[in-house]
Amino acid sequence: MHIAEGVLAGPVLLTGAAGTAAGCVIGLKKIDYHNTPRVAVMSSTFFVASLIHIPLGPISIHLLLNGLIGIILGWASFPALLVALFLQALIFQFGGITTLGINTLNMALPAVLMYYLFAKPVRNPHKNIAVFAGFFAGFLAVLIASLLVALALVFTGKPFLSVAKFIVAAHIPVMIIEGIITAFVVGFLRRVKPEILGGFVR
């Protein structure tokens, strides 16, 4: 879901940059020394998962895992995703440097929302509740991210309206797949390392 260079209007790019800067400031304050490896692992997970992508006009479809990242990292999702997206833009030319702010905001903001909605449910003593919460975290994170990408295109100009609608529709299969993957990972982590699902926000 990387937005390419030269697509978005200046005000949209500036809004994305400002939002990402604010999110990173908050996120960096939430990270302490002991949690740094967790942030690095989740950043690497996003980097690898989103490398395999299908180009669709100005954007691309790929796994995000931002729902999973969100329930694990909370606000630290911002710096984690920023680093991953920066390296992808630098090494593979996915997205771009000028769109780094808006691309990060589109991925990280839903991640933080999933933390507030589902971080507690995934730690529920009842496994089924936790797994369902994991599914909805994965599903909704992609849905919100696709809507944010669509909004960025719509605010750039009316000619992008049809593309924006297509983006949301094209990501429906990704939403389902991400929901299943996140549910599976939540169930697995509950068995082998439940403390990982704690997050950072207090």
N, C-alpha and C positions, 0 to 999 in steps of 0.2 A: 504494500500500500504506500510505496514511496511516491511522492509527488516530484516530478522532474523539474529541472531548472527551466526558467523562462516561461512558466505557465501562469503563475499566480500574480495578482496585482501587488504593488508595493505595500499598501496598508495591511493586506492579509499577511504578508511576510513579516512585517514589523510587529503585528499582533502576536503571531506565532513565536517570534523571537523573545518578545517581552514575557509572554506566558511561560515559555520554557525557562527563561532566566529566573523568574520568580520561583518556579517549581524546583529548579536545581538548588537554589539558595536554601529553601526549606528542606529538601531532600538531603543535602550535604550536612545540615545540622543534625539530622536524625541518625546519621551513620557514625558509629564509634569503631574503634580499632578492631574489636572482636567480630563485628559484622561485615567488615570489608570483604573477606573472602566470599561471603554469601552474595554480595552485590556483584562481585566479579563473575561468579558462576552464572548468575541469572543474566548478566549482560552478554556473556559468551553464548548462553543458550539462545537468546534472541538473535544474536549475530548469525549463528549457524542455521537456526530454524528458518529465518527469513531470506537466506541466500538463494534457495530454490524458489523462483518466482515466475509467474506468467504475466508478461507485459499486456496491459490493456490501455492503449492510448497514452494519456499523460501519467497513468499510475500503473501499479502492478499488483497482482494477487499472490499472496504467500501466507504461510503460517506466521502468526504474531506472538502467540503465547503471552500476550500482555495481561490477560486475566490472571493467569498463574503467577506471573511476575508481580502483579499488583498485590495479591493476597499474601505473598511472601515478603515483599519489600516495602509496601506502603509508599510513602513519599520518596523513598530512595529509588523508586522506579524512574524518576526523572533523570538523575545523573547516569544511572545504569543504561537506559535506552539512548541517552544522548551520546555516550561513548560508542555504543554499538553502531548507531546510525552514522556517526562521524567517520568511523573506520570503513563502513560500507561505502560511503560517498567517496572517501579518499582512495580506497584500494580498487573498488569495483565500479565506481561511478553510478551506484544506485542512489536515486534521489539527487542530492546536490548540497553544496555548502550554503547557498542562499536559502534553500528550503529546509535546512537542518532544524531551524526553530519550529516551524509549523509541523514538520514531520514528527518531531519529538513530542510536541504538544498533542498531536492527534493520537499517538500511541500511549503516552504516559498519563494523560488526564483520565482516560477510561480505566487505566490500571489502578490509579489512586481511588477512584470511585468504587472499584471492585473490592478494594481493601476495606473501605468503610461499610460496604454492604455485606461482604461475605467472609471476612477474616475470622469473625467469631463463629458463624455457622459451620465453617470447615473444621473447627475444633470441638464441635458438638459431640457429646458422648455417643450419640446414635450415629452409626456409620452411614446409614442411608441418607440422613439429613445432610451430613457432611459431603457425601458424594454428589447429591443433587445440587448442593450449594456450589460445589466445584464446577459442575456442568454449566450452571447459569452464569457463573463468573466468567468462564471461557466464552460462552455464547454472547453475553451482553457486552463484554469488552470489545469484541470484534464489531458488533452492531453499532455501538457508540462511536468507535473509531471510524467506521465507514461513513457514518452520518457526519462526523466532523470533517472528514475529507470532502464529502459532498458539499457541506456548507462553505468550505474554503473555496471550492470551485464556483459555487453560486455567487458568493460575494465578489468574485473576480469578474464575473460578467454573465449575462443571461444566456449567451451561446453555450455555456457549460452546463445548463440545466439538464439537458438530456443525458449528458455524460455522468452527471452527479446521480441521477436516478439509476443509471445502469450500474454504477459502482456499488450502490447499496444492494441491488438485486443480485449482482454477481458474487457478492460475498456471503450470501445465505448458506451455500455449502460449507464455506470456511467457518462460519459461525457454529454449525453443527459439529464439524470435525474438531474444532478447538474446544467445544464443550465436552466432547467425549474424552479428548486427551487430558484436559484439565481435571475432569472427574477421576480418571484413572490415576493420574499423578497424585492427586489429593489422597485417594484411597491407599496408594503405595506409601506415601510419606507418613501417613498416620500409623502405619505398621512399623516402619523401619526407623524413622527419625521425626517424630511428631513436633519436636521443638522448632523445626524449620518453618512451620506454619504460624509462628508467633508474630512475625512482622516487627516493625520498629516503632510505630506510632503509639504513644501512651495517652 
